């Protein structure tokens, strides 16, 4: 069943995808707030509980390209809908877990569903909106994502305190059921973009193994030690496996990752720009809680409230910038967004032990304005530069760029921060935070350059 009025259908498609984006963002932001409660429930160590987040990140990142390619071969709607079913069912199982091992396993299956959603959502929007409205649609979807990020931490804390940490997972069931219903009814079935080709199983396995090794090495480097044998082994294995992956993809007649996409300057510049932007975003995500809680003595609720300044401004700016880019292209909004991000990071780098908290909120708002201005035009440019039969791959690459930037941002900030903490000086904490933000200012400047070389 589909809606009969084509003029309205695309907006119902946007509602379905937007609801899914809200659910995924809500889940991603809410789980971190309840990790201490889960640790107490199962009497587990911090190292074990961390895998609730880690396994989700690894599985999500590793399967993005796989399900993007599968969407091209089998149809984006079918993969997307099955993703909802898996995500919702896994959320319910997470809530019902009676052991930490079972909870971690269910988080892994939840991430598989999340990868099916993330790698096909943008492709579905791109296929249902004309080029002159693509930025607006992507901006509105980004708004839903940022709303989920804004609501998540406070909602998770309230649910865990008022009821149980299990309700944090159960909340995905009604939201997911609504999004699944909208997807089944509103998203047109569509035809596979590349149904004549076979699925590249070898490429999928190599990419999964290589990316998981890379992500795990980068994520755990600061804790295990960057020169420790496990980290060096993981990074070396990642380089070797991903090198073999590239060689296999160049020879396979229907590769999982069409490397010819990266010969399109607009596509390559957009991917690199996205990675750089997310490095900056997750540097803030990692460092600011340390500044507010350990440096300034705020409690988690107070810190969480102040941190909402960034996603709130993102949610406001994203649809406006997306609609604006439909008229003038992605180059200038991309440059302006990265420039604003750089200004916000520079302001954050000047925070000290006596800085006014309103100034910290203002700096976060400027950084949020930068991301909101940048992300929709850049995603529109990335998707618009890929051919129709590669929309799933392009969508998967965009999602992979986000996760790669997240891990690199946290890894970079964590390495700089912990290096300064080890010095043991009285101002080590503030010095480490400042240097982490200044390093990200350099990343933002590089992002301006990458946005400037775009073709449009």
Secondary structure, 3 states (H helix, E strand, C coil): CCCCCHHHHHHHHHHHHHHHHHHHHHHHHHHHHHHHHHHHHHCCCHHHHCHHHHHHHHHHHHHHHHHHHHHHHHCHHHHHHHHHHHHHHHHHHHHCCCCHHHHHHHHHHHHHHHHHHHHHHHHHHHHHCCHHHHHHHHHHHHHHHHHHHHHHHHHHHHHHHHCCCHHHHHHHHHHHHHHHHHHHHHCCCCCCCCCCCCCCHHHHHHHHHHHHHHHHHHHHHHHHCCCCHHHHHHHHHHHHHHHHHHHHHHHCCCCCCCHHHHHCHHHHHHHHHHHHHHHHHHHHHHHHHHHHHHHCCCCHHHHHHHHHHHHHHHHHHHHHHHHHHHHHCCHHHHHHHHHHHHHHHHHHHCCCCCCCHHHHHHHHHHHHHHHHHHHHHHHHHHHHCCCHHHHHHHHHHHHHHHHHHHHHHHHHHHHHHHHHHCCCCCCHHHHHHHHHHHHHHHHHHHHHHHHHCCCC
